[in-house]
Amino acid sequence: MGQVTLKQLAELSGLSIRTVSRILRKEPNVMPEKREIVLALAEKYQYVPNMAARNLRLRRKEFVGILCGDFEQEAIIKKVQHLERSLVEKGYFPVLGRVDTPRTDFAKILNAWAGAVEYVIVLVPPGEGGVEALHHVAEKFPIRFIYVDSEGVPDSSVLLIDRCAAVADSVDLFFRRGCKRIAYVGSVVSRLPGIRLSFERNNRPFSELIRIKSAAEFTDGYASGPKLLKAKVDAAFFATDRMAAG
């Protein structure tokens, strides 16, 4: 059976729609055995409440969700602030969702937003519990997602921030110092055009770039050390400052 509706959940449990709805809303004064049956069925069939139908009646499509985490980083804070200003200027109201991967319950956030927001801008890092986990959940919701600086997200819009000139200048420095085995450590695809540009203007084939895919945290940078040594690189460009510090 595919995704079940509230009516189907009531039929499976042998209870009324009203009782099932009360249980799912966590209302009191429901017999424990009935609550146990409904919750077990909801988990088995991965029931998602149809919040969209309720919210669509309110016609609140001027809200745009922003999924973001790591608010201790100045770069992330600036991105969110810029997004908020731009959205307000265009007549939208930004709604912020805090992401604390890998423990974030994406389904809970999206269920609350379904019907109220038409678009969600995603500033979630790659790796376990990040974009991949979100996309798996997002497919079940009638929301259009825009992923920032992410790759490998099928049938979705992706926004890559242009850092080409600055990245190219950084890699040029490697070439000027005689480096030949240059590695890129990370999975943020917006860095690659700049690296490619540097390879081209230094007459080096881009295929020589050594790719070490990784998440973007301090510990990921630390873990890349043995891989860099094994690859015998003489220069490495990291996707984030905290990776480079690691």
N, C-alpha and C positions, 0 to 999 in steps of 0.2 A: 504494500500500500504506500502511495506517495504521501506528501504532506497533508495531514488531516485538518479538517475544519472544526470549529467548536461544536457544530451539530453532529458531526461524525464521532467526535470524542464523547459526546453525550450518549450516542447510540451504543458505542463500544462498552461504555461503563454501565449502561442500564440506568442512568440517572437523567434528571431533567437538565435542559440547557442552563437554566437559572442556577441550579446547584453546582454544575460544573464551572460556570462562570464565577461563582462566589469562591470556589476553591482556588481557581487560578488567580483570583485577585487577593488571595490570602485573607479572606474575611473570616471572622471567628464564628463560633457556634455551628460548626459543621462536624458531623460524626467522624472520628479519626479513621475508621475503616473506609469510609467513602473518600476521604481526602487521600488516603494511601492508594486507593485504586486509580483515582483520576491522575495523580501525579506520576504514578508508574506508567500509565498509558501515554501521558504527555511526553515523558522522557523516551519511551520506546519508539513513538512515532515522530519524535522531534517536532512537537507542536509549537508553532509560532503564532501568537495572537495577532489577529488582523487589525492592528492599530491603524493601518493605512485607511481602511474603510471609514473608521470613525473620524480620523483627522481630515480626510478629504472633504467631508461635509463642512468643515470649518474654512475651507479654501485658503489655507495658510501656506502658500507656495513662495512667499517672499523670504523665508528663512533658508539659510545655507549653513550646513554643518561643517565644522573644521575638526578633524580628528588629529590630535597632536599629542606628543609626549616630550619628556626631557626638558622641562621648563627651566632647568638650571642653566641651560646653554643660551648665551646671549644671541647666537645666530638664529636659534629656533624662535626665541622671543621676538626678534625683529621681523622674522617671516610672518608670524601670526599677527603682529601689529600692522604690518603692511597689508596683509590680506583683509583684516578688519576694516581698515580705512578705505580700501578700494571697494569692498562690498557695500559699505554704508554710502559711499559716493554714488553707487549705482542703484541705490534704493533697496538694498537687501539688509537683512538682520542676521549677523553671524551668531551661530550657536556653537559653543566650544565643548568638545568631548575630550576628557583627559584619558590618555592611553598610557598604561603602565605595563608594558609587555614584560614577560609572556603571560601575565595573569589577567589581562584585560578580558572582560566578557563582552566581546564585540556585539553579540546578538542582543544583549540587554540594552546597549546604547542605541543600536539601529532600530530596535523594536520601539523604543520611546520616540525616535525621530520619524519613523515611517509615516508618510502622509503629511507630516508637518514640513519636511524638507524635501526638495526635489534633487538637490545636488549635495554631495559631500566631498570636500577637499581633504585629501589624505596626506598628512605629513608624518607617516609612520615608517620607522627604519626597516630595512630588509632583515631577513634571518628568522629564526624560530620564534613563533609567537607574534611576528610582525605582519608585513604586507601579505605574505602567503596565507597566514591564518585568517586575516581579515577578508581577503578575496573569497575564500572558501565559504565564509558566512554571508558575505555581501550578495552573492548570487541569488539568495532567497528573498531579497528585498527589492521593492519597486523604486529604487533610488539610483541616480546616475553618479558614478564616482569619478573623480579626477585625482590621479595619483601623481604626486610631486617627486621627481627624481627617483622613479622606480622603473624597473624593467621586468619583462616576463609576466605582465598582467594582461591576459587575453581579453579581447572584446571590451577594452576600457580605454578611457582617455588618459594620456600621460603628459604632464607638463615638466619639461626639462629646463632648469634655470641656466642661463647662459653665463658660464664662467670661462669661456674659451680662451680669451686673451690672457687672463692672469695665469691659468693653468699652463698654457703654451710657454709663457715667459719663464715659469718655474722649471719646466723640463728642458728648455733651452740652456739653462744654467748647467744642467747635468752634461749636456753635449759639449759645452764650452770647456768643461773641466776634464774632458776626455773619457767620460763614462760610456760604456758600450752595452752592458747588460742591465737594462732599465726595467724595473718592475712597477706595476700598478697594483696596490693592495686595497681592496674594497669592492663594493658592489654598486656604488653610486654612478650611474651611467652618464650623468651630466659632465663628469670630468673627462670622459673619453674623447670628445671632439677636440678639446684643447691639447691633449696628449698627441692625438693624430696630427694636428696642425704642426706641432713641434717636430715630429718625426719627418713630416713632408718637407718642411723648410730646412731641415738639416740633412736632407737627402738620405734618409734611412727608411727602409720598409717598415710599415706599421706592424707587420706580422712578427717582427722581432720583439715586440713588447711582451714581457712576461706578465701574465695575469694571475693574481692570487686573490680569488674571491673570498670575501669575509664580511661579517657584520661590522658595525661602525664604532664599537666601544673600546675603551682603554684595554680591557682584557683581550679583545680580539687582535689589537695591535701587538700586544705581548706574545700572543700565541702564534703570530705570523713569523716570529724570529727564526725558528728552526726551518721553516719553509724557505725563507729568504736565503739562509745559509746553504741549504741544500741546492737551491737554484743557482748559487754562485753569482748573485747579482752584485753590481758595484754602485747602484743607486736605486732608491725606492721612492715612489710618490704615493702618499697615503691619502685616502678619501677624506679623512677628517683629522683635525689636530689632535684629538684625544687618542686616536689610533697611533699617530706618530709618536706621541708621548709614551704610549705603552711599548 
